């Protein structure tokens, strides 16, 4: 029987180098699975506004996370606190496109498909919760009306 231990497996740590505005940066070709889970989950969680997943914010938070986790670019604490503003600069300057050209297509597609699936399930869960609460309220009102009717009948 073959043994994984004898195969000398390791995580892909290959990087590709890009240049933007005369500044060199590296882009990982593979992100460890645990970091992918964190990236997708945090992106969806951070994009929930008023009880549902805002697709525009999801697009921003996921791309910002890709920049943060796949590259060696230094992102300050202040930049992280102002994700939407920082994302605008990264996207409108063309830097995001330069980075994404170096991220393997299968990595990128996997992240986005996973984020969209989790977002869809999150929205479905919220809707079913709202529907469930509305149903409970209608049932409660019906019970109260029945009690009220029974009480009025016993007074007569």
Chimera marker file (.cmm) of the C-alpha trace (Angstrom):
<marker_set name="trace">
<marker id="1" x="0.000" y="0.000" z="0.000" r="1" g="1" b="0" radius="0.5"/>
<marker id="2" x="1.295" y="3.475" z="-0.906" r="1" g="1" b="0" radius="0.5"/>
<marker id="3" x="2.008" y="5.889" z="1.920" r="1" g="1" b="0" radius="0.5"/>
<marker id="4" x="1.420" y="9.645" z="1.885" r="1" g="1" b="0" radius="0.5"/>
<marker id="5" x="4.360" y="10.069" z="4.261" r="1" g="1" b="0" radius="0.5"/>
<marker id="6" x="6.718" y="8.593" z="1.661" r="1" g="1" b="0" radius="0.5"/>
<marker id="7" x="5.512" y="10.957" z="-1.062" r="1" g="1" b="0" radius="0.5"/>
<marker id="8" x="7.206" y="14.041" z="0.442" r="1" g="1" b="0" radius="0.5"/>
<marker id="9" x="4.156" y="16.210" z="-0.137" r="1" g="1" b="0" radius="0.5"/>
<marker id="10" x="4.279" y="19.938" z="0.533" r="1" g="1" b="0" radius="0.5"/>
<marker id="11" x="2.048" y="22.950" z="0.058" r="1" g="1" b="0" radius="0.5"/>
<marker id="12" x="2.606" y="24.886" z="-3.165" r="1" g="1" b="0" radius="0.5"/>
<marker id="13" x="4.514" y="28.037" z="-2.203" r="1" g="1" b="0" radius="0.5"/>
<marker id="14" x="5.170" y="29.278" z="-5.728" r="1" g="1" b="0" radius="0.5"/>
<marker id="15" x="4.778" y="33.000" z="-6.367" r="1" g="1" b="0" radius="0.5"/>
<marker id="16" x="4.612" y="35.144" z="-9.475" r="1" g="1" b="0" radius="0.5"/>
<marker id="17" x="6.104" y="38.603" z="-9.541" r="1" g="1" b="0" radius="0.5"/>
<marker id="18" x="4.318" y="41.638" z="-10.902" r="1" g="1" b="0" radius="0.5"/>
<marker id="19" x="5.209" y="45.295" z="-11.259" r="1" g="1" b="0" radius="0.5"/>
<marker id="20" x="2.851" y="48.227" z="-10.851" r="1" g="1" b="0" radius="0.5"/>
<marker id="21" x="3.942" y="51.880" z="-10.938" r="1" g="1" b="0" radius="0.5"/>
<marker id="22" x="7.562" y="50.687" z="-10.768" r="1" g="1" b="0" radius="0.5"/>
<marker id="23" x="6.912" y="48.740" z="-7.539" r="1" g="1" b="0" radius="0.5"/>
<marker id="24" x="7.496" y="44.985" z="-7.568" r="1" g="1" b="0" radius="0.5"/>
<marker id="25" x="5.101" y="42.697" z="-5.700" r="1" g="1" b="0" radius="0.5"/>
<marker id="26" x="4.592" y="38.933" z="-5.335" r="1" g="1" b="0" radius="0.5"/>
<marker id="27" x="1.364" y="36.975" z="-5.734" r="1" g="1" b="0" radius="0.5"/>
<marker id="28" x="0.930" y="33.525" z="-4.230" r="1" g="1" b="0" radius="0.5"/>
<marker id="29" x="-0.175" y="30.838" z="-6.652" r="1" g="1" b="0" radius="0.5"/>
<marker id="30" x="-1.894" y="28.861" z="-3.922" r="1" g="1" b="0" radius="0.5"/>
<marker id="31" x="-3.483" y="29.921" z="-0.651" r="1" g="1" b="0" radius="0.5"/>
<marker id="32" x="-3.692" y="27.245" z="2.073" r="1" g="1" b="0" radius="0.5"/>
<marker id="33" x="-7.212" y="25.914" z="2.498" r="1" g="1" b="0" radius="0.5"/>
<marker id="34" x="-7.677" y="27.254" z="6.035" r="1" g="1" b="0" radius="0.5"/>
<marker id="35" x="-6.892" y="30.758" z="4.769" r="1" g="1" b="0" radius="0.5"/>
<marker id="36" x="-9.348" y="30.316" z="1.885" r="1" g="1" b="0" radius="0.5"/>
<marker id="37" x="-12.079" y="29.339" z="4.350" r="1" g="1" b="0" radius="0.5"/>
<marker id="38" x="-11.294" y="32.412" z="6.455" r="1" g="1" b="0" radius="0.5"/>
<marker id="39" x="-11.225" y="34.695" z="3.404" r="1" g="1" b="0" radius="0.5"/>
<marker id="40" x="-14.551" y="33.529" z="1.993" r="1" g="1" b="0" radius="0.5"/>
<marker id="41" x="-16.347" y="33.335" z="5.338" r="1" g="1" b="0" radius="0.5"/>
<marker id="42" x="-15.123" y="36.745" z="6.519" r="1" g="1" b="0" radius="0.5"/>
<marker id="43" x="-15.968" y="38.325" z="3.167" r="1" g="1" b="0" radius="0.5"/>
<marker id="44" x="-19.546" y="37.059" z="3.267" r="1" g="1" b="0" radius="0.5"/>
<marker id="45" x="-19.964" y="37.957" z="6.945" r="1" g="1" b="0" radius="0.5"/>
<marker id="46" x="-18.624" y="41.480" z="6.388" r="1" g="1" b="0" radius="0.5"/>
<marker id="47" x="-20.976" y="42.004" z="3.444" r="1" g="1" b="0" radius="0.5"/>
<marker id="48" x="-24.192" y="41.411" z="5.390" r="1" g="1" b="0" radius="0.5"/>
<marker id="49" x="-26.026" y="44.719" z="5.567" r="1" g="1" b="0" radius="0.5"/>
<marker id="50" x="-29.576" y="45.128" z="6.859" r="1" g="1" b="0" radius="0.5"/>
<marker id="51" x="-29.929" y="41.363" z="7.154" r="1" g="1" b="0" radius="0.5"/>
<marker id="52" x="-28.886" y="40.282" z="3.688" r="1" g="1" b="0" radius="0.5"/>
<marker id="53" x="-25.680" y="39.862" z="1.690" r="1" g="1" b="0" radius="0.5"/>
<marker id="54" x="-24.948" y="42.986" z="-0.322" r="1" g="1" b="0" radius="0.5"/>
<marker id="55" x="-23.322" y="41.698" z="-3.525" r="1" g="1" b="0" radius="0.5"/>
<marker id="56" x="-21.412" y="44.948" z="-4.122" r="1" g="1" b="0" radius="0.5"/>
<marker id="57" x="-19.876" y="44.835" z="-0.671" r="1" g="1" b="0" radius="0.5"/>
<marker id="58" x="-19.127" y="41.121" z="-1.105" r="1" g="1" b="0" radius="0.5"/>
<marker id="59" x="-17.267" y="41.912" z="-4.323" r="1" g="1" b="0" radius="0.5"/>
<marker id="60" x="-15.244" y="44.546" z="-2.467" r="1" g="1" b="0" radius="0.5"/>
<marker id="61" x="-14.458" y="42.502" z="0.648" r="1" g="1" b="0" radius="0.5"/>
<marker id="62" x="-13.492" y="39.393" z="-1.300" r="1" g="1" b="0" radius="0.5"/>
<marker id="63" x="-11.200" y="41.291" z="-3.668" r="1" g="1" b="0" radius="0.5"/>
<marker id="64" x="-9.686" y="43.224" z="-0.771" r="1" g="1" b="0" radius="0.5"/>
<marker id="65" x="-9.044" y="39.911" z="0.988" r="1" g="1" b="0" radius="0.5"/>
<marker id="66" x="-7.398" y="38.500" z="-2.135" r="1" g="1" b="0" radius="0.5"/>
<marker id="67" x="-5.070" y="41.499" z="-2.254" r="1" g="1" b="0" radius="0.5"/>
<marker id="68" x="-4.318" y="41.137" z="1.449" r="1" g="1" b="0" radius="0.5"/>
<marker id="69" x="-3.787" y="37.359" z="1.569" r="1" g="1" b="0" radius="0.5"/>
<marker id="70" x="-2.338" y="36.586" z="-1.852" r="1" g="1" b="0" radius="0.5"/>
<marker id="71" x="0.163" y="39.438" z="-2.141" r="1" g="1" b="0" radius="0.5"/>
<marker id="72" x="3.137" y="40.677" z="-0.170" r="1" g="1" b="0" radius="0.5"/>
<marker id="73" x="1.823" y="44.247" z="-0.299" r="1" g="1" b="0" radius="0.5"/>
<marker id="74" x="1.853" y="46.052" z="3.040" r="1" g="1" b="0" radius="0.5"/>
<marker id="75" x="-1.659" y="47.151" z="3.996" r="1" g="1" b="0" radius="0.5"/>
<marker id="76" x="-1.741" y="49.451" z="7.000" r="1" g="1" b="0" radius="0.5"/>
<marker id="77" x="-4.209" y="49.223" z="9.868" r="1" g="1" b="0" radius="0.5"/>
<marker id="78" x="-5.805" y="52.480" z="8.720" r="1" g="1" b="0" radius="0.5"/>
<marker id="79" x="-6.262" y="51.071" z="5.197" r="1" g="1" b="0" radius="0.5"/>
<marker id="80" x="-7.943" y="47.991" z="6.680" r="1" g="1" b="0" radius="0.5"/>
<marker id="81" x="-10.264" y="50.181" z="8.749" r="1" g="1" b="0" radius="0.5"/>
<marker id="82" x="-11.378" y="51.953" z="5.558" r="1" g="1" b="0" radius="0.5"/>
<marker id="83" x="-11.829" y="48.918" z="3.309" r="1" g="1" b="0" radius="0.5"/>
<marker id="84" x="-14.255" y="50.551" z="0.866" r="1" g="1" b="0" radius="0.5"/>
<marker id="85" x="-12.049" y="53.606" z="0.392" r="1" g="1" b="0" radius="0.5"/>
<marker id="86" x="-8.895" y="51.507" z="0.055" r="1" g="1" b="0" radius="0.5"/>
<marker id="87" x="-10.639" y="49.177" z="-2.367" r="1" g="1" b="0" radius="0.5"/>
<marker id="88" x="-11.660" y="52.139" z="-4.535" r="1" g="1" b="0" radius="0.5"/>
<marker id="89" x="-8.005" y="53.132" z="-4.845" r="1" g="1" b="0" radius="0.5"/>
<marker id="90" x="-6.843" y="49.575" z="-5.550" r="1" g="1" b="0" radius="0.5"/>
<marker id="91" x="-9.524" y="49.016" z="-8.164" r="1" g="1" b="0" radius="0.5"/>
<marker id="92" x="-9.622" y="52.392" z="-9.914" r="1" g="1" b="0" radius="0.5"/>
<marker id="93" x="-5.835" y="52.615" z="-10.215" r="1" g="1" b="0" radius="0.5"/>
<marker id="94" x="-5.629" y="49.307" z="-12.088" r="1" g="1" b="0" radius="0.5"/>
<marker id="95" x="-3.660" y="47.598" z="-9.317" r="1" g="1" b="0" radius="0.5"/>
<marker id="96" x="-6.429" y="45.063" z="-8.683" r="1" g="1" b="0" radius="0.5"/>
<marker id="97" x="-6.408" y="43.987" z="-12.317" r="1" g="1" b="0" radius="0.5"/>
<marker id="98" x="-2.609" y="43.658" z="-12.254" r="1" g="1" b="0" radius="0.5"/>
<marker id="99" x="-2.861" y="41.401" z="-9.197" r="1" g="1" b="0" radius="0.5"/>
<marker id="100" x="-5.744" y="39.310" z="-10.530" r="1" g="1" b="0" radius="0.5"/>
<marker id="101" x="-3.838" y="38.627" z="-13.749" r="1" g="1" b="0" radius="0.5"/>
<marker id="102" x="-1.288" y="36.780" z="-11.596" r="1" g="1" b="0" radius="0.5"/>
<marker id="103" x="-3.763" y="34.825" z="-9.430" r="1" g="1" b="0" radius="0.5"/>
<marker id="104" x="-4.413" y="31.397" z="-10.979" r="1" g="1" b="0" radius="0.5"/>
<marker id="105" x="-7.854" y="31.307" z="-12.597" r="1" g="1" b="0" radius="0.5"/>
<marker id="106" x="-8.905" y="28.131" z="-10.757" r="1" g="1" b="0" radius="0.5"/>
<marker id="107" x="-7.999" y="29.716" z="-7.384" r="1" g="1" b="0" radius="0.5"/>
<marker id="108" x="-9.957" y="32.863" z="-8.213" r="1" g="1" b="0" radius="0.5"/>
<marker id="109" x="-12.999" y="30.979" z="-9.521" r="1" g="1" b="0" radius="0.5"/>
<marker id="110" x="-13.044" y="28.670" z="-6.497" r="1" g="1" b="0" radius="0.5"/>
<marker id="111" x="-13.049" y="31.628" z="-4.099" r="1" g="1" b="0" radius="0.5"/>
<marker id="112" x="-15.828" y="33.437" z="-5.932" r="1" g="1" b="0" radius="0.5"/>
<marker id="113" x="-18.017" y="30.399" z="-6.462" r="1" g="1" b="0" radius="0.5"/>
<marker id="114" x="-17.654" y="29.490" z="-2.786" r="1" g="1" b="0" radius="0.5"/>
<marker id="115" x="-18.451" y="33.043" z="-1.655" r="1" g="1" b="0" radius="0.5"/>
<marker id="116" x="-21.510" y="33.255" z="-3.883" r="1" g="1" b="0" radius="0.5"/>
<marker id="117" x="-22.788" y="29.880" z="-2.661" r="1" g="1" b="0" radius="0.5"/>
<marker id="118" x="-22.360" y="30.837" z="1.002" r="1" g="1" b="0" radius="0.5"/>
<marker id="119" x="-23.993" y="34.217" z="0.306" r="1" g="1" b="0" radius="0.5"/>
<marker id="120" x="-26.958" y="32.485" z="-1.370" r="1" g="1" b="0" radius="0.5"/>
<marker id="121" x="-27.378" y="30.100" z="1.565" r="1" g="1" b="0" radius="0.5"/>
<marker id="122" x="-27.062" y="32.964" z="4.037" r="1" g="1" b="0" radius="0.5"/>
<marker id="123" x="-29.791" y="34.906" z="2.265" r="1" g="1" b="0" radius="0.5"/>
<marker id="124" x="-32.010" y="31.801" z="2.131" r="1" g="1" b="0" radius="0.5"/>
<marker id="125" x="-31.516" y="31.281" z="5.866" r="1" g="1" b="0" radius="0.5"/>
<marker id="126" x="-32.442" y="34.894" z="6.605" r="1" g="1" b="0" radius="0.5"/>
<marker id="127" x="-35.554" y="34.655" z="4.424" r="1" g="1" b="0" radius="0.5"/>
<marker id="128" x="-36.670" y="31.398" z="6.007" r="1" g="1" b="0" radius="0.5"/>
<marker id="129" x="-36.170" y="32.922" z="9.462" r="1" g="1" b="0" radius="0.5"/>
<marker id="130" x="-38.282" y="35.922" z="8.501" r="1" g="1" b="0" radius="0.5"/>
<marker id="131" x="-40.956" y="33.650" z="7.009" r="1" g="1" b="0" radius="0.5"/>
<marker id="132" x="-40.877" y="31.521" z="10.160" r="1" g="1" b="0" radius="0.5"/>
<marker id="133" x="-41.300" y="34.551" z="12.396" r="1" g="1" b="0" radius="0.5"/>
<marker id="134" x="-44.190" y="35.847" z="10.291" r="1" g="1" b="0" radius="0.5"/>
<marker id="135" x="-45.867" y="32.426" z="10.531" r="1" g="1" b="0" radius="0.5"/>
<marker id="136" x="-45.378" y="32.323" z="14.294" r="1" g="1" b="0" radius="0.5"/>
<marker id="137" x="-46.842" y="35.791" z="14.625" r="1" g="1" b="0" radius="0.5"/>
<marker id="138" x="-49.919" y="34.824" z="12.585" r="1" g="1" b="0" radius="0.5"/>
<marker id="139" x="-50.371" y="31.686" z="14.713" r="1" g="1" b="0" radius="0.5"/>
<marker id="140" x="-49.990" y="33.717" z="17.910" r="1" g="1" b="0" radius="0.5"/>
<marker id="141" x="-52.553" y="36.238" z="16.739" r="1" g="1" b="0" radius="0.5"/>
<marker id="142" x="-54.976" y="33.422" z="15.867" r="1" g="1" b="0" radius="0.5"/>
<marker id="143" x="-54.516" y="31.880" z="19.327" r="1" g="1" b="0" radius="0.5"/>
<marker id="144" x="-55.077" y="35.273" z="20.985" r="1" g="1" b="0" radius="0.5"/>
<marker id="145" x="-58.252" y="35.812" z="18.940" r="1" g="1" b="0" radius="0.5"/>
<marker id="146" x="-59.497" y="32.356" z="19.946" r="1" g="1" b="0" radius="0.5"/>
<marker id="147" x="-58.774" y="33.063" z="23.615" r="1" g="1" b="0" radius="0.5"/>
<marker id="148" x="-60.396" y="36.482" z="23.327" r="1" g="1" b="0" radius="0.5"/>
<marker id="149" x="-63.493" y="34.937" z="21.679" r="1" g="1" b="0" radius="0.5"/>
<marker id="150" x="-63.711" y="32.212" z="24.319" r="1" g="1" b="0" radius="0.5"/>
<marker id="151" x="-63.396" y="34.764" z="27.123" r="1" g="1" b="0" radius="0.5"/>
<marker id="152" x="-66.120" y="36.977" z="25.634" r="1" g="1" b="0" radius="0.5"/>
<marker id="153" x="-68.427" y="33.962" z="25.202" r="1" g="1" b="0" radius="0.5"/>
<marker id="154" x="-67.967" y="32.947" z="28.840" r="1" g="1" b="0" radius="0.5"/>
<marker id="155" x="-68.898" y="36.499" z="29.978" r="1" g="1" b="0" radius="0.5"/>
<marker id="156" x="-72.239" y="36.289" z="28.121" r="1" g="1" b="0" radius="0.5"/>
<link id1="1" id2="2" r="1" g="1" b="0" radius="0.2"/>
<link id1="2" id2="3" r="1" g="1" b="0" radius="0.2"/>
<link id1="3" id2="4" r="1" g="1" b="0" radius="0.2"/>
<link id1="4" id2="5" r="1" g="1" b="0" radius="0.2"/>
<link id1="5" id2="6" r="1" g="1" b="0" radius="0.2"/>
<link id1="6" id2="7" r="1" g="1" b="0" radius="0.2"/>
<link id1="7" id2="8" r="1" g="1" b="0" radius="0.2"/>
<link id1="8" id2="9" r="1" g="1" b="0" radius="0.2"/>
<link id1="9" id2="10" r="1" g="1" b="0" radius="0.2"/>
<link id1="10" id2="11" r="1" g="1" b="0" radius="0.2"/>
<link id1="11" id2="12" r="1" g="1" b="0" radius="0.2"/>
<link id1="12" id2="13" r="1" g="1" b="0" radius="0.2"/>
<link id1="13" id2="14" r="1" g="1" b="0" radius="0.2"/>
<link id1="14" id2="15" r="1" g="1" b="0" radius="0.2"/>
<link id1="15" id2="16" r="1" g="1" b="0" radius="0.2"/>
<link id1="16" id2="17" r="1" g="1" b="0" radius="0.2"/>
<link id1="17" id2="18" r="1" g="1" b="0" radius="0.2"/>
<link id1="18" id2="19" r="1" g="1" b="0" radius="0.2"/>
<link id1="19" id2="20" r="1" g="1" b="0" radius="0.2"/>
<link id1="20" id2="21" r="1" g="1" b="0" radius="0.2"/>
<link id1="21" id2="22" r="1" g="1" b="0" radius="0.2"/>
<link id1="22" id2="23" r="1" g="1" b="0" radius="0.2"/>
<link id1="23" id2="24" r="1" g="1" b="0" radius="0.2"/>
<link id1="24" id2="25" r="1" g="1" b="0" radius="0.2"/>
<link id1="25" id2="26" r="1" g="1" b="0" radius="0.2"/>
<link id1="26" id2="27" r="1" g="1" b="0" radius="0.2"/>
<link id1="27" id2="28" r="1" g="1" b="0" radius="0.2"/>
<link id1="28" id2="29" r="1" g="1" b="0" radius="0.2"/>
<link id1="29" id2="30" r="1" g="1" b="0" radius="0.2"/>
<link id1="30" id2="31" r="1" g="1" b="0" radius="0.2"/>
<link id1="31" id2="32" r="1" g="1" b="0" radius="0.2"/>
<link id1="32" id2="33" r="1" g="1" b="0" radius="0.2"/>
<link id1="33" id2="34" r="1" g="1" b="0" radius="0.2"/>
<link id1="34" id2="35" r="1" g="1" b="0" radius="0.2"/>
<link id1="35" id2="36" r="1" g="1" b="0" radius="0.2"/>
<link id1="36" id2="37" r="1" g="1" b="0" radius="0.2"/>
<link id1="37" id2="38" r="1" g="1" b="0" radius="0.2"/>
<link id1="38" id2="39" r="1" g="1" b="0" radius="0.2"/>
<link id1="39" id2="40" r="1" g="1" b="0" radius="0.2"/>
<link id1="40" id2="41" r="1" g="1" b="0" radius="0.2"/>
<link id1="41" id2="42" r="1" g="1" b="0" radius="0.2"/>
<link id1="42" id2="43" r="1" g="1" b="0" radius="0.2"/>
<link id1="43" id2="44" r="1" g="1" b="0" radius="0.2"/>
<link id1="44" id2="45" r="1" g="1" b="0" radius="0.2"/>
<link id1="45" id2="46" r="1" g="1" b="0" radius="0.2"/>
<link id1="46" id2="47" r="1" g="1" b="0" radius="0.2"/>
<link id1="47" id2="48" r="1" g="1" b="0" radius="0.2"/>
<link id1="48" id2="49" r="1" g="1" b="0" radius="0.2"/>
<link id1="49" id2="50" r="1" g="1" b="0" radius="0.2"/>
<link id1="50" id2="51" r="1" g="1" b="0" radius="0.2"/>
<link id1="51" id2="52" r="1" g="1" b="0" radius="0.2"/>
<link id1="52" id2="53" r="1" g="1" b="0" radius="0.2"/>
<link id1="53" id2="54" r="1" g="1" b="0" radius="0.2"/>
<link id1="54" id2="55" r="1" g="1" b="0" radius="0.2"/>
<link id1="55" id2="56" r="1" g="1" b="0" radius="0.2"/>
<link id1="56" id2="57" r="1" g="1" b="0" radius="0.2"/>
<link id1="57" id2="58" r="1" g="1" b="0" radius="0.2"/>
<link id1="58" id2="59" r="1" g="1" b="0" radius="0.2"/>
<link id1="59" id2="60" r="1" g="1" b="0" radius="0.2"/>
<link id1="60" id2="61" r="1" g="1" b="0" radius="0.2"/>
<link id1="61" id2="62" r="1" g="1" b="0" radius="0.2"/>
<link id1="62" id2="63" r="1" g="1" b="0" radius="0.2"/>
<link id1="63" id2="64" r="1" g="1" b="0" radius="0.2"/>
<link id1="64" id2="65" r="1" g="1" b="0" radius="0.2"/>
<link id1="65" id2="66" r="1" g="1" b="0" radius="0.2"/>
<link id1="66" id2="67" r="1" g="1" b="0" radius="0.2"/>
<link id1="67" id2="68" r="1" g="1" b="0" radius="0.2"/>
<link id1="68" id2="69" r="1" g="1" b="0" radius="0.2"/>
<link id1="69" id2="70" r="1" g="1" b="0" radius="0.2"/>
<link id1="70" id2="71" r="1" g="1" b="0" radius="0.2"/>
<link id1="71" id2="72" r="1" g="1" b="0" radius="0.2"/>
<link id1="72" id2="73" r="1" g="1" b="0" radius="0.2"/>
<link id1="73" id2="74" r="1" g="1" b="0" radius="0.2"/>
<link id1="74" id2="75" r="1" g="1" b="0" radius="0.2"/>
<link id1="75" id2="76" r="1" g="1" b="0" radius="0.2"/>
<link id1="76" id2="77" r="1" g="1" b="0" radius="0.2"/>
<link id1="77" id2="78" r="1" g="1" b="0" radius="0.2"/>
<link id1="78" id2="79" r="1" g="1" b="0" radius="0.2"/>
<link id1="79" id2="80" r="1" g="1" b="0" radius="0.2"/>
<link id1="80" id2="81" r="1" g="1" b="0" radius="0.2"/>
<link id1="81" id2="82" r="1" g="1" b="0" radius="0.2"/>
<link id1="82" id2="83" r="1" g="1" b="0" radius="0.2"/>
<link id1="83" id2="84" r="1" g="1" b="0" radius="0.2"/>
<link id1="84" id2="85" r="1" g="1" b="0" radius="0.2"/>
<link id1="85" id2="86" r="1" g="1" b="0" radius="0.2"/>
<link id1="86" id2="87" r="1" g="1" b="0" radius="0.2"/>
<link id1="87" id2="88" r="1" g="1" b="0" radius="0.2"/>
<link id1="88" id2="89" r="1" g="1" b="0" radius="0.2"/>
<link id1="89" id2="90" r="1" g="1" b="0" radius="0.2"/>
<link id1="90" id2="91" r="1" g="1" b="0" radius="0.2"/>
<link id1="91" id2="92" r="1" g="1" b="0" radius="0.2"/>
<link id1="92" id2="93" r="1" g="1" b="0" radius="0.2"/>
<link id1="93" id2="94" r="1" g="1" b="0" radius="0.2"/>
<link id1="94" id2="95" r="1" g="1" b="0" radius="0.2"/>
<link id1="95" id2="96" r="1" g="1" b="0" radius="0.2"/>
<link id1="96" id2="97" r="1" g="1" b="0" radius="0.2"/>
<link id1="97" id2="98" r="1" g="1" b="0" radius="0.2"/>
<link id1="98" id2="99" r="1" g="1" b="0" radius="0.2"/>
<link id1="99" id2="100" r="1" g="1" b="0" radius="0.2"/>
<link id1="100" id2="101" r="1" g="1" b="0" radius="0.2"/>
<link id1="101" id2="102" r="1" g="1" b="0" radius="0.2"/>
<link id1="102" id2="103" r="1" g="1" b="0" radius="0.2"/>
<link id1="103" id2="104" r="1" g="1" b="0" radius="0.2"/>
<link id1="104" id2="105" r="1" g="1" b="0" radius="0.2"/>
<link id1="105" id2="106" r="1" g="1" b="0" radius="0.2"/>
<link id1="106" id2="107" r="1" g="1" b="0" radius="0.2"/>
<link id1="107" id2="108" r="1" g="1" b="0" radius="0.2"/>
<link id1="108" id2="109" r="1" g="1" b="0" radius="0.2"/>
<link id1="109" id2="110" r="1" g="1" b="0" radius="0.2"/>
<link id1="110" id2="111" r="1" g="1" b="0" radius="0.2"/>
<link id1="111" id2="112" r="1" g="1" b="0" radius="0.2"/>
<link id1="112" id2="113" r="1" g="1" b="0" radius="0.2"/>
<link id1="113" id2="114" r="1" g="1" b="0" radius="0.2"/>
<link id1="114" id2="115" r="1" g="1" b="0" radius="0.2"/>
<link id1="115" id2="116" r="1" g="1" b="0" radius="0.2"/>
<link id1="116" id2="117" r="1" g="1" b="0" radius="0.2"/>
<link id1="117" id2="118" r="1" g="1" b="0" radius="0.2"/>
<link id1="118" id2="119" r="1" g="1" b="0" radius="0.2"/>
<link id1="119" id2="120" r="1" g="1" b="0" radius="0.2"/>
<link id1="120" id2="121" r="1" g="1" b="0" radius="0.2"/>
<link id1="121" id2="122" r="1" g="1" b="0" radius="0.2"/>
<link id1="122" id2="123" r="1" g="1" b="0" radius="0.2"/>
<link id1="123" id2="124" r="1" g="1" b="0" radius="0.2"/>
<link id1="124" id2="125" r="1" g="1" b="0" radius="0.2"/>
<link id1="125" id2="126" r="1" g="1" b="0" radius="0.2"/>
<link id1="126" id2="127" r="1" g="1" b="0" radius="0.2"/>
<link id1="127" id2="128" r="1" g="1" b="0" radius="0.2"/>
<link id1="128" id2="129" r="1" g="1" b="0" radius="0.2"/>
<link id1="129" id2="130" r="1" g="1" b="0" radius="0.2"/>
<link id1="130" id2="131" r="1" g="1" b="0" radius="0.2"/>
<link id1="131" id2="132" r="1" g="1" b="0" radius="0.2"/>
<link id1="132" id2="133" r="1" g="1" b="0" radius="0.2"/>
<link id1="133" id2="134" r="1" g="1" b="0" radius="0.2"/>
<link id1="134" id2="135" r="1" g="1" b="0" radius="0.2"/>
<link id1="135" id2="136" r="1" g="1" b="0" radius="0.2"/>
<link id1="136" id2="137" r="1" g="1" b="0" radius="0.2"/>
<link id1="137" id2="138" r="1" g="1" b="0" radius="0.2"/>
<link id1="138" id2="139" r="1" g="1" b="0" radius="0.2"/>
<link id1="139" id2="140" r="1" g="1" b="0" radius="0.2"/>
<link id1="140" id2="141" r="1" g="1" b="0" radius="0.2"/>
<link id1="141" id2="142" r="1" g="1" b="0" radius="0.2"/>
<link id1="142" id2="143" r="1" g="1" b="0" radius="0.2"/>
<link id1="143" id2="144" r="1" g="1" b="0" radius="0.2"/>
<link id1="144" id2="145" r="1" g="1" b="0" radius="0.2"/>
<link id1="145" id2="146" r="1" g="1" b="0" radius="0.2"/>
<link id1="146" id2="147" r="1" g="1" b="0" radius="0.2"/>
<link id1="147" id2="148" r="1" g="1" b="0" radius="0.2"/>
<link id1="148" id2="149" r="1" g="1" b="0" radius="0.2"/>
<link id1="149" id2="150" r="1" g="1" b="0" radius="0.2"/>
<link id1="150" id2="151" r="1" g="1" b="0" radius="0.2"/>
<link id1="151" id2="152" r="1" g="1" b="0" radius="0.2"/>
<link id1="152" id2="153" r="1" g="1" b="0" radius="0.2"/>
<link id1="153" id2="154" r="1" g="1" b="0" radius="0.2"/>
<link id1="154" id2="155" r="1" g="1" b="0" radius="0.2"/>
<link id1="155" id2="156" r="1" g="1" b="0" radius="0.2"/>
</marker_set>
